[in-house]
């Protein structure tokens, strides 16, 4: 029986003055208006010799979370990738250096005529 490989997504978003990079298997925009739904967040296996503090902080922050909902205006980018990488917190100083620019338009709900 052929088991299709499940997609992996890299989600980059703003959160509390920092940029967060997460890897997940589920991304959609259908449950809540103006929110991106992220599920099945991937955390890689840990080596006991090398510990990444930002990934450990994210692992702690998202422990027990089945799904998280990100405001659409906070999302910088979503990519479908071949394999997962390290989840990380990117310093807000990187944002000030011009490496990351927030999405400039406000979100308004569609009107029904």
Beta strands, then each sheet from edge to edge (+ up, - down):
strand 1: 8-15
strand 2: 18-28
strand 3: 35-41
strand 4: 67-71
strand 5: 75-81
strand 6: 88-90
sheet 1: 4+ 3- 2+ 1- 5+
sheet 2: 4+ 3- 2+ 6-
end
